[in-house]
Structures are given as C-alpha cells and as structure tokens.
Amino acid sequence: MPLAVCATPIGNLEDVTLRVLAELRAADVVLCEDTRHTRGLLERHGIEARLLSYHEHNEAARTAELLPRLEAGERVALVSDAGMPGISDPGARIVRAALDAGVPVTVLPGPSAVETALVASGLVGERYQFLGFLPRGAAALSALWPALTTTAVAFESPQRLPATLRSLAAFDPARRAAVCRELTKRFEEVVRGTAGELAAHFAEPPKGEITLVVGAGERVVEEEPSLAVVGELVALGVSRRRAAEIVAGLTGVSRNKLYRGSL
C-alpha cells in the first residue's frame, strides 16, 4: 500500500475532502503532529483510527520505525495539524524515505493557506513564490524585500508581524500587501493596503495564525529592448504568443504588454 499524504483543514473542519476522510477511515495508522488536534477532526466526522505522533522532535525516529511497516504493506496516512504535510510542516523526511525504498506515495490534495491567502489578497498574478516562514532579524528582512519581484506568500508569527511590516514599509511604503489572519476560522480577517498602512494598522501583535502576502515589486527593465527581442524571435519563426512568454519570463515585463506592443 502507498503512503497517503493527506491535506487537512486549515481552520474550518468542514473543508476536508471526501477522499481524505475515506483514507483516514481505511488507514492502519494515521501519523499526525498532535494526536489531540487530529482526534478532534476525526471525531467531528465520526472516524475511529489509530493515531501515532509524528512531529519535528521525533520525525527521524518515527521514519525509521514506520518504513519497515510501509514496506510490509501497512496502510499509513500522514497528516499535519493544518494543510499539506511537508509544506512548512513535518512529513518531507518520511516521503523521501518511502520513495527511496520504492514505496509508492500518493498525495491527497486539499485546503492550503498559501492559495487561500493569495486569492483573498487580490494580489494574484501570473506567478508567485512561497517563502515559508520569514527569516528572523532586521538584517535578513531588509535583504529579502529587494529580491521580491513577484508576489510572495509567507507565514509569520503574530508577535513578529509588526516588526516585519515596519521593515517592509521602510523599504517600500507603497508596496501592496495583505495580512490574512485566522483563515477559514470564525474570526477570519483579511486586511489589505500598502505596507505603510498595514504597519500602522498592526502596530501591536494581533491574535491568531498569520499568512502574509506581499505584492510584486517593480523590476527596472527597459521595455523597448524587450519588444525588440520578441520581434527577433518572431522573425525566427517563434509564435508571437510564445515569444512574449519567453521574454516576459526572462525580463519581468508583462507578457500581455509585450504581445500587444509587438503587433
């Protein structure tokens, strides 16, 4: 049987998929960060399962313990407290070990704080990057902001959020951003605005889990040379749409702008 990596709700327990519920019912053992937390999800949906803790402090030992059982054909489901295991949560180690041992791994998709925050922010574009947890320290944050030329999504603690927003505002007070708090939960809040506005709004640490979305910065690129390259590619037989895509990926100039400008 494969190792089943199961996405679980990021807040609202109704957001779990039918496929995940079926897998949790069928599993011989469910690996989870906090057995009390996962027990609440299972009880909400009338599921009885054998739970085994799997977190950052015992991940190596549990992987060594569970790998022979996977190889013997036991049905193992892996969950985290919220979202997809292995994405800023334990899980990557046992997935890698299973694959290396030839054990199939299947991923059951579901709720994601990253995509939820990205869409809720209104800052979604043609591409984005996920940063995980933001680096600590003023110097590390100051070095990060200039590199964000695409929309970025990150996790941040409520205690560090005010300092993070002040750092972003000091670099670019007009940068669009959104603070997404307690996504899908009872007190969900999405505050959108400029970095300067958000820094003033969150002068004190808020409560709850925070996902921060930072809008794309401006990449200083001359548009005329980029249009010229599109024209050269078209002359070589590349379709105009594909040429615009290639040059946009290399320069950061809008694909649509390059396409229209080259007509």
Secondary structure by P-SEA (a helix, b strand, c coil): cccccccccccccccccaaaaaaaaaccbbbbccaaaaaaaaaaabbbbbbbbbccccaaaaaaaaaaaaaaccbbbbbccccccccccccaaaaaaaaaacbbbbbbbcccaaaaaaaaaccccccccccccccccaaaaaacccccccbbbbcccccaaaaaaaaaaaacccbbbbbbccccccbbbbbbccaaaaaaaaccccccbbbbbbccccccccaaaaaaaaaaaaaacccaaaaaaaaaaaccccaaaaaaaac
